[in-house]
Amino acid sequence: MTTLRLLRRRRFLPLFCTQLLNAFNDNLYKTAMVLFVVYAIYSDPDAETAFSAVASALFIAPFILLSAIAGQLADMRDKAKIIRTVKLCEIGLMSLGTIGLFLAWKGLLVNTLAIPLMLLALFLAGVQSTFLGPIKYAILPQHLRKGEVLAGTGLVEAGTYLAILLGTIIAGWIPVEAAIVLILATALVGYASSRNIPAAPALGEVEPIDWNIVRSSLALVRSAKKDRVIYLAIISISVFWMVGAILFIQFPPLAKNVIHASKEVATLFIVMFSIGIAIGSVIINQLLKGEVSARYAPASVVGMGFFIVLFYLFVRQWPADLEGSFLTVPQFLAYPLAWVLLAVLLFISIAGGIFVVPLYAFLTTRVSGDKASRTIAATNMISSTFMVGGAVLAMAMTYIGLAIAEQVLASVALCLLTSWAARKLHAEEHLPSAHFD
C-alpha cells in the first residue's frame, strides 16, 4: 500500500514527522493558553468568546501579511533549509510563550504582561507556520512520484490533524506547568527532526524576491486567478476553513456556557473534529485510488452542512437547568445525548476531510514545480483572510447578542457556497492549465 510505504521512506518520513511535531506544538500551546484564560482568568461568556476569536485572528494574520514572501522564498531557495531555519526560531518564540504561561499560572502581571506575551508568541507561531505552509505540500511533488502525491498529501493532512488531536487532548488534561515543559521539549525535537529532511533546491530560475508585502501579495492573487481551476480550488478551500474557524472559536464557550461542561469536554469536542478530518483524509485516497479529482467534493461539503444542522438541533436539546460545578468528561458522557453530539461532530469532520484533501493535491500537481510554493502561498493567504473573516463574524454575532448555539448555524450557508464552488471546479478540472507566474 502506497500510504504505508511512504512512511518508511527518508524522502517523506522526516518531513512528515517535522510537520506533525509543528502542528502538535502549535495546538498544544494555543489550546493550553486559550483554555487557561477561558477557565482560570475570565468569567464572562462574551469576554471568553472575544478572547478565543482574538487568539484565532492573531494566529491567522501572518498568513495574510506574509504568505506572498513565504511562497517566493520557498520557490527560490532550498525548502529543506527554510524548514530548518524556521524550526530553530520556534525554540525562541515558544520560550516567550511559556514565560507568559508561567506568569499567568503564578498570577503575576496577568493582564499587563502575561496575556500580551502569550498572544505575541501565538502571533509569532503564526509567522512560523506561514513560512512552513507553502512548503509542506509544495515539496511533495519534488520528493514523491506522481502516483504518490495524493497519498502523501492525505498523510500530511491526516498527520496534521492527528497532531492537532494529540496536542489538544494533552493541553486539556495536563496542568499548565507540565504543558510549559512539553512545549519547549517539542520545539527541540522538531528542530532535530527537520535536520533529516533531504535537500529540495529551487526547480526553476532563481528570481529576485519582492519584499514589498502589499505589492507581492496583490501579484500573488492576480497570478492565482489566471488559472480558473486553481482559483476555484482556492476559493473552495478558503470558505471551508472559514467554516472551520467559526466552529473552533465556538467550541470552548459552547462547552462551558451551553453544555455546562469542563475544559476537558471542550477539548473532547476539538478532538472529535480532528479525528474526523484525519479519517476523511485517508478515506478519500481510497475512494479516488490516487487520482486527483474533485468529484466527491460537492456532496461531501453538503453533507458537512447537514451534520452541522443536526449538531445545532441536538445542542438545543441539552438540559438548560444544570447548576453547580462543570460536568467532567465521565459526567458528560453519562448523558446519552453526549454520545450523539460527539458522533455528529465526527461526521462533520469526516466530510470535511473528504472534501479538502483532493483540493490541496490540485494545487501542487496542476502547476509546474517551480511555482507550487507560490500556489500554496496564495491559498494560505486567501484562506486565512476568510478565516479572519470567520473570527470577525463570530465576534459580530456575539456583539449583537446571538446565542452561541445559533452562531454555529451561520456556517451552514457557507457550506452551500463551498458546494457551489466545488461543483464548478469538478466541471472544469480537466481544462488546460493556465500559466502561473
C-alpha positions as CSV (number, residue, x, y, z in Angstrom):
1,M,0.0,0.0,0.0
2,T,1.5,3.4,-1.1
3,T,0.5,5.2,2.0
4,L,2.3,2.8,4.4
5,R,5.3,2.6,2.1
6,L,5.8,6.3,2.2
7,L,6.2,6.2,6.0
8,R,9.3,4.1,5.5
9,R,11.0,6.4,3.1
10,R,13.6,9.0,4.1
11,R,12.3,11.3,1.3
12,F,9.0,11.6,3.2
13,L,9.2,10.4,6.8
14,P,11.4,13.3,8.3
15,L,9.1,15.9,6.6
16,F,6.0,14.1,7.9
17,C,7.4,14.0,11.5
18,T,8.6,17.6,11.4
19,Q,5.1,18.8,10.2
20,L,3.4,16.6,12.8
21,L,5.5,18.0,15.6
22,N,4.9,21.5,14.4
23,A,1.2,21.1,14.4
24,F,1.3,19.3,17.7
25,N,3.2,22.1,19.4
26,D,1.2,24.9,17.9
27,N,-2.0,23.4,19.2
28,L,-0.6,22.3,22.5
29,Y,0.4,25.9,23.1
30,K,-2.7,27.6,21.7
31,T,-5.1,25.2,23.4
32,A,-3.3,25.4,26.8
33,M,-3.3,29.2,26.6
34,V,-7.0,29.6,25.5
35,L,-8.4,27.0,27.9
36,F,-6.3,28.5,30.8
37,V,-7.6,32.0,30.1
38,V,-11.2,31.0,29.5
39,Y,-11.4,28.8,32.6
40,A,-9.0,30.3,35.0
41,I,-9.0,34.1,34.3
42,Y,-12.3,35.2,32.6
43,S,-15.8,34.5,33.9
44,D,-17.9,36.3,31.2
45,P,-19.1,34.4,28.1
46,D,-18.7,37.5,25.9
47,A,-15.1,38.0,27.1
48,E,-14.3,34.4,26.6
49,T,-15.7,34.3,23.0
50,A,-13.9,37.5,22.2
51,F,-10.5,36.2,23.6
52,S,-10.9,33.0,21.6
53,A,-11.6,35.0,18.4
54,V,-8.7,37.4,19.0
55,A,-6.3,34.5,19.6
56,S,-7.5,32.8,16.4
57,A,-7.2,36.0,14.4
58,L,-3.7,36.7,15.7
59,F,-2.5,33.2,14.7
60,I,-4.0,33.6,11.2
61,A,-3.0,37.2,10.5
62,P,0.6,36.4,9.4
63,F,-0.7,34.1,6.7
64,I,-2.4,37.2,5.2
65,L,0.5,39.5,5.6
66,L,3.5,37.3,4.8
67,S,2.3,34.4,2.5
68,A,3.5,36.1,-0.6
69,I,7.0,36.4,0.7
70,A,6.9,32.9,2.1
71,G,5.9,31.5,-1.3
72,Q,8.6,33.3,-3.1
73,L,11.3,32.1,-0.6
74,A,10.1,28.5,-0.9
75,D,10.3,28.6,-4.7
76,M,13.6,30.4,-4.8
77,R,15.5,28.7,-2.0
78,D,16.1,25.2,-0.7
79,K,12.9,24.2,1.0
80,A,14.7,21.9,3.5
81,K,17.0,24.8,4.6
82,I,14.0,27.0,5.2
83,I,12.3,24.4,7.3
84,R,15.4,24.0,9.5
85,T,15.7,27.8,9.9
86,V,12.1,28.2,10.9
87,K,12.2,25.3,13.3
88,L,15.2,26.8,15.0
89,C,13.3,30.1,15.5
90,E,10.4,28.1,17.1
91,I,12.6,27.3,20.1
92,G,12.9,31.1,20.8
93,L,9.2,32.0,20.2
94,M,7.9,29.1,22.3
95,S,10.2,30.3,25.1
96,L,8.4,33.6,25.1
97,G,5.0,31.9,25.2
98,T,5.9,29.6,28.1
99,I,7.2,32.6,30.1
100,G,3.7,34.2,29.6
101,L,2.0,30.9,30.6
102,F,4.2,30.7,33.7
103,L,3.4,34.2,34.8
104,A,-0.3,33.6,34.3
105,W,-0.1,30.4,36.2
106,K,1.6,32.2,39.1
107,G,-0.9,35.1,38.9
108,L,1.8,37.6,38.1
109,L,1.2,40.6,35.9
110,V,-1.6,38.6,34.2
111,N,-3.3,41.4,32.2
112,T,-0.3,43.7,31.8
113,L,2.4,41.2,30.7
114,A,1.4,37.5,30.8
115,I,-1.6,37.7,28.4
116,P,0.2,40.1,25.9
117,L,3.3,37.9,25.9
118,M,1.2,34.8,25.3
119,L,-0.6,36.5,22.4
120,L,2.7,37.8,20.9
121,A,4.1,34.2,21.0
122,L,0.9,33.0,19.3
123,F,1.3,35.6,16.6
124,L,5.0,34.5,16.1
125,A,3.8,30.9,15.9
126,G,1.5,32.0,13.1
127,V,4.5,33.6,11.3
128,Q,6.4,30.3,11.7
129,S,3.5,28.4,10.2
130,T,3.2,30.9,7.4
131,F,6.7,30.1,6.2
132,L,6.2,26.4,6.6
133,G,2.8,26.3,5.0
134,P,3.8,26.6,1.3
135,I,6.5,24.0,1.8
136,K,4.7,21.1,3.4
137,Y,2.6,20.5,0.3
138,A,4.8,22.0,-2.4
139,I,7.8,19.8,-1.5
140,L,5.8,16.6,-2.1
141,P,6.0,16.5,-5.9
142,Q,9.7,17.2,-5.6
143,H,10.3,14.1,-3.4
144,L,7.4,11.8,-4.4
145,R,6.4,10.1,-7.6
146,K,3.3,11.4,-9.4
147,G,1.2,8.4,-8.2
148,E,2.3,9.1,-4.6
149,V,1.3,12.8,-4.3
150,L,-2.3,12.3,-3.3
151,A,-1.3,9.6,-0.8
152,G,1.4,12.0,0.5
153,T,-1.0,14.9,0.7
154,G,-3.5,12.8,2.6
155,L,-0.8,11.6,5.0
156,V,0.3,15.1,5.7
157,E,-3.3,16.3,6.2
158,A,-4.1,13.2,8.4
159,G,-0.9,13.6,10.4
160,T,-1.6,17.3,10.9
161,Y,-5.0,16.6,12.4
162,L,-3.8,13.7,14.5
163,A,-1.1,16.0,15.9
164,I,-3.8,18.7,16.5
165,L,-5.8,16.0,18.2
166,L,-2.9,14.9,20.4
167,G,-1.9,18.4,21.2
168,T,-5.4,19.4,22.1
169,I,-6.0,16.3,24.3
170,I,-2.8,16.9,26.2
171,A,-3.4,20.6,26.6
172,G,-6.8,19.9,28.1
173,W,-5.7,17.3,30.5
174,I,-2.3,18.1,31.9
175,P,-1.5,21.0,34.3
176,V,-0.2,24.2,32.8
177,E,3.2,23.8,34.4
178,A,3.6,20.4,32.6
179,A,2.5,22.0,29.3
180,I,5.3,24.6,29.6
181,V,7.9,21.8,29.8
182,L,6.4,19.8,27.0
183,I,6.1,22.8,24.6
184,L,9.8,23.6,24.9
185,A,10.8,19.9,24.6
186,T,8.7,19.5,21.4
187,A,10.3,22.5,19.8
188,L,13.7,21.0,20.4
189,V,12.7,17.6,19.0
190,G,11.0,19.3,16.0
191,Y,14.3,21.0,15.1
192,A,16.2,17.8,15.3
193,S,13.7,16.1,13.0
194,S,14.0,18.8,10.4
195,R,17.7,18.3,10.0
196,N,17.0,14.9,8.3
197,I,14.8,16.3,5.5
198,P,16.5,15.7,2.2
199,A,17.5,18.8,0.2
200,A,14.8,20.4,-2.0
201,P,16.5,23.1,-4.1
202,A,14.8,25.6,-6.3
203,L,13.5,24.0,-9.5
204,G,13.4,26.9,-11.9
205,E,15.2,30.2,-12.5
206,V,16.0,32.0,-9.2
207,E,14.2,35.4,-9.4
208,P,14.6,38.4,-7.1
209,I,12.3,38.3,-4.1
210,D,9.8,41.2,-3.8
211,W,9.9,42.2,-0.1
212,N,7.0,44.7,-0.5
213,I,4.2,43.0,1.3
214,V,1.3,44.8,-0.4
215,R,2.7,44.6,-4.0
216,S,3.8,41.0,-3.7
217,S,0.5,39.9,-2.1
218,L,-1.5,41.5,-4.9
219,A,0.7,40.0,-7.5
220,L,0.3,36.6,-5.9
221,V,-3.5,36.8,-6.0
222,R,-3.5,38.0,-9.6
223,S,-1.3,35.1,-10.6
224,A,-3.6,32.6,-8.9
225,K,-6.7,34.0,-10.7
226,K,-5.1,33.3,-14.1
227,D,-5.9,29.6,-13.8
228,R,-9.7,29.3,-13.2
229,V,-9.4,25.7,-11.8
230,I,-6.7,26.7,-9.4
231,Y,-8.7,29.7,-8.3
232,L,-11.9,27.7,-7.8
233,A,-9.9,25.2,-5.7
234,I,-8.5,28.1,-3.6
235,I,-12.0,29.7,-3.0
236,S,-13.4,26.3,-2.1
237,I,-10.6,25.6,0.4
238,S,-10.9,29.2,1.8
239,V,-14.6,29.0,2.5
240,F,-14.2,25.6,4.1
241,W,-11.6,27.0,6.5
242,M,-13.9,29.9,7.3
243,V,-16.4,27.3,8.5
244,G,-13.7,25.6,10.5
245,A,-12.7,28.8,12.1
246,I,-16.2,29.6,13.2
247,L,-16.7,26.1,14.7
248,F,-13.3,26.1,16.5
249,I,-13.9,29.5,18.0
250,Q,-17.3,28.4,19.4
251,F,-16.3,25.1,21.0
252,P,-14.8,26.4,24.3
253,P,-17.5,28.9,25.1
254,L,-20.2,26.5,23.9
255,A,-18.9,23.7,26.1
256,K,-18.7,26.0,29.1
257,N,-21.9,28.0,28.8
258,V,-24.3,25.8,26.9
259,I,-23.3,22.3,27.9
260,H,-22.1,23.5,31.3
261,A,-19.0,21.3,31.0
262,S,-15.3,21.4,31.9
263,K,-12.4,22.4,29.7
264,E,-11.7,18.7,29.2
265,V,-15.1,18.4,27.5
266,A,-14.3,21.4,25.3
267,T,-11.1,19.6,24.4
268,L,-13.1,16.5,23.6
269,F,-15.1,18.4,21.0
270,I,-12.0,19.6,19.2
271,V,-10.6,16.0,19.5
272,M,-13.6,14.5,17.7
273,F,-13.3,17.2,15.0
274,S,-9.6,16.4,14.5
275,I,-10.1,12.6,14.4
276,G,-12.8,13.1,11.7
277,I,-10.6,15.2,9.5
278,A,-7.8,12.5,9.7
279,I,-10.3,9.7,8.9
280,G,-11.7,11.7,5.9
281,S,-8.2,12.4,4.6
282,V,-7.5,8.6,4.4
283,I,-10.9,7.7,3.1
284,I,-10.7,10.0,0.1
285,N,-7.4,8.5,-1.0
286,Q,-9.0,5.1,-1.1
287,L,-12.1,6.4,-2.9
288,L,-10.1,8.2,-5.6
289,K,-7.3,5.5,-5.8
290,G,-4.6,8.0,-6.3
291,E,-6.5,10.2,-8.8
292,V,-6.5,13.9,-8.2
293,S,-10.2,14.8,-8.7
294,A,-12.9,17.0,-7.0
295,R,-15.7,14.5,-7.9
296,Y,-16.7,13.9,-4.2
297,A,-16.2,17.5,-3.1
298,P,-19.7,19.0,-3.7
299,A,-21.5,16.1,-2.0
300,S,-19.1,15.9,1.0
301,V,-19.4,19.6,1.8
302,V,-23.3,19.4,1.6
303,G,-23.1,16.5,4.0
304,M,-20.9,18.6,6.3
305,G,-23.6,21.3,6.3
306,F,-26.3,18.7,7.0
307,F,-24.4,17.4,10.1
308,I,-23.9,20.9,11.3
309,V,-27.6,21.5,11.3
310,L,-28.0,18.2,13.2
311,F,-25.4,19.3,15.7
312,Y,-27.3,22.5,16.3
313,L,-30.6,20.7,16.8
314,F,-29.1,18.3,19.3
315,V,-27.3,21.1,21.2
316,R,-30.7,22.8,21.6
317,Q,-32.0,19.6,23.3
318,W,-29.3,19.7,26.0
319,P,-30.7,20.3,29.5
320,A,-30.7,24.0,30.3
321,D,-31.1,23.7,34.1
322,L,-27.7,22.4,35.0
323,E,-26.1,24.1,38.1
324,G,-23.1,23.7,40.3
325,S,-19.7,22.7,39.1
326,F,-18.9,22.0,35.4
327,L,-19.5,18.5,34.1
328,T,-16.4,16.3,34.0
329,V,-15.9,14.0,30.9
330,P,-17.4,11.0,32.7
331,Q,-20.4,13.0,33.8
332,F,-20.9,14.5,30.3
333,L,-20.6,11.0,28.8
334,A,-23.3,9.7,31.2
335,Y,-25.8,11.6,29.1
336,P,-26.9,9.6,26.1
337,L,-27.2,12.8,24.1
338,A,-23.5,13.5,24.7
339,W,-22.6,10.5,22.5
340,V,-24.9,11.7,19.8
341,L,-23.2,15.2,19.8
342,L,-19.8,13.6,19.5
343,A,-20.9,11.3,16.7
344,V,-22.3,14.2,14.8
345,L,-19.1,16.2,15.3
346,L,-17.2,13.2,13.9
347,F,-19.3,13.0,10.8
348,I,-19.0,16.8,10.2
349,S,-15.2,16.5,10.2
350,I,-15.0,13.2,8.2
351,A,-17.0,15.0,5.4
352,G,-14.6,17.9,5.8
353,G,-11.5,15.7,5.3
354,I,-13.0,14.0,2.2
355,F,-13.6,17.5,0.8
356,V,-10.4,19.3,1.4
357,V,-7.5,16.8,0.7
358,P,-8.0,16.4,-3.1
359,L,-8.2,20.2,-3.5
360,Y,-4.7,20.6,-1.9
361,A,-3.4,17.9,-4.3
362,F,-4.8,20.0,-7.2
363,L,-2.6,22.9,-6.1
364,T,0.6,21.0,-6.3
365,T,0.0,18.8,-9.3
366,R,-1.6,21.3,-11.7
367,V,1.2,23.9,-11.7
368,S,4.9,23.4,-12.5
369,G,7.2,22.5,-9.6
370,D,8.9,25.9,-9.5
371,K,5.5,27.6,-8.9
372,A,4.0,25.2,-6.4
373,S,5.0,27.0,-3.3
374,R,3.5,30.3,-4.5
375,T,0.3,28.5,-5.4
376,I,0.1,27.1,-1.8
377,A,1.1,30.6,-0.5
378,A,-1.8,32.2,-2.5
379,T,-4.1,29.6,-1.0
380,N,-2.9,30.2,2.5
381,M,-3.2,34.0,2.2
382,I,-6.8,33.9,0.7
383,S,-8.0,31.1,3.1
384,S,-6.5,33.0,6.1
385,T,-8.4,36.1,5.1
386,F,-11.6,34.1,5.1
387,M,-10.7,32.6,8.5
388,V,-10.1,36.0,9.9
389,G,-13.5,36.9,8.4
390,G,-14.9,33.9,10.3
391,A,-13.4,35.2,13.6
392,V,-14.8,38.7,12.9
393,L,-18.2,37.2,12.1
394,A,-18.1,35.3,15.4
395,M,-17.3,38.4,17.3
396,A,-20.0,40.4,15.4
397,M,-22.6,37.7,16.2
398,T,-21.6,37.8,19.8
399,Y,-21.8,41.6,19.8
400,I,-25.4,41.6,18.5
401,G,-26.4,39.1,21.2
402,L,-26.8,36.0,19.0
403,A,-26.7,32.9,21.2
404,I,-23.7,30.6,20.8
405,A,-25.7,27.6,19.5
406,E,-27.3,29.8,16.9
407,Q,-23.9,31.1,15.8
408,V,-22.9,27.6,14.7
409,L,-25.7,27.7,12.1
410,A,-24.0,30.6,10.3
411,S,-21.5,28.1,8.9
412,V,-24.3,26.1,7.0
413,A,-24.8,28.9,4.5
414,L,-21.1,28.9,3.9
415,C,-21.1,25.1,3.3
416,L,-23.7,25.7,0.5
417,L,-21.4,28.4,-1.1
418,T,-18.5,26.0,-0.9
419,S,-20.5,23.2,-2.6
420,W,-21.3,25.6,-5.5
421,A,-17.6,26.4,-6.0
422,A,-16.7,22.7,-5.8
423,R,-19.3,21.8,-8.4
424,K,-17.8,24.4,-10.8
425,L,-14.3,23.0,-10.0
426,H,-15.3,19.5,-10.8
427,A,-16.9,20.5,-14.1
428,E,-13.8,22.3,-15.2
429,E,-11.0,20.3,-13.6
430,H,-9.8,18.8,-16.9
431,L,-9.4,22.1,-18.7
432,P,-5.9,23.0,-19.8
433,S,-3.7,24.7,-17.1
434,A,-3.0,28.4,-17.4
435,H,0.4,29.8,-16.7
436,F,1.1,30.8,-13.1
437,D,3.7,33.4,-12.6
